[in-house]
């Protein structure tokens, strides 16, 4: 994530500072996109499973990060949420990320 790089550029390289910045950035990423995906967040999402992925493909270095969210949402626009569920979300869909799993509360 860019948050990790920014932290280090600001001289904040303690592991807890970097983790805090990355979690805040990941949460804001979801909040910023939730309306477009047809839902609102009822609670602050629980973040887990942060991973950095990296491999070589056609002489290019591919790197991206993924994180798992868990929380409670309210459906605001069923059609948008259906599209997000069927098509996935985020830029790393081609790599198996961006899948939404929802269940009734």
N, C-alpha and C positions, 0 to 999 in steps of 0.2 A: 504494500500500500504506500501511497505517497505520504501518508502521515508519518510513517517510520522515517523516511528520508528527511522530511521537514523537521522532525524532532532533532535529529542528529545535526542538521544544519544550524539549529538554534542552540546547540550545545547541551541539549537535554538528552543524555544518552543512558541514564539509569534505566534498567529494565522495566521498572514499574511505571516510569514516565512514558516510555515508548508504548507499553501495553495500554496505558490509560488513553493516550492520544489515538492509537489505532482503534480502540473500542468506541471512542466518541465519534471518530470519523465513520466507522462502519454503521453505527446507529443513525447518524445523520444521513448517510447514503440511503438507507431504507426509508426514513421519514420523508426525504425529498421526493422519492419516487412512488410512495404509497398511493397518493391520489390518482396518479396516472394508471396505476395498476388496479384501481377500483376498490380500495379499502382504506380504513383509518386504523391507526394503532390505538388500542384501548389501554395498553400498559407499555412500559419501557421493555423492549425485547431483551431476552437473555441471550448473550452471545457465547458461542463455544466453537470448538473445532477449527480455529484459525489455522490455515495451512498455506504455505507458499509452494507453488508448483513450477517446475522448470524442466524443459527438455529441448532437444535439438530437433528441428524439422526442416528439411531442404536447406541446410546450411544456415538456418536462422535460429536464434535463441528465442524460445517462447517462455515467457514468465508471467504468471498472474497469481493472485491470492484469492482464497475463498474463505468464507466464514459461515457458520450455521447460526440461524436465528430461531428463537422459540418465544412465542408470546400469544397474545389475544388480539384479534382484529375484529372489526365490524365491516361487513360488506356494504360499501357505499354505492357501487355501480356493478351489478352482477355481470353485465356484458364485458366490461373491462377486466374484471377478475377472471372470468372464463377464458378470455384471450391470454391473460398472463399464465393461467394454469396450463393451457394447452400448448402455448408457444414457449414458455419459459421466460425468464427475466435476466437482465444484465448482459454484459458484453461477452462473457465466457461461456455462453450456452453451447457452443460447438465443442467445448471441452468437458461437457457433462455437468456444468454448474448451472445455477439459475432455475432449478426445479423447485416448485412450491408444493408442499404437502399440507393440506388443510383437513380439519375434521370439525364436526359440530361440537360446540362447547357444552 
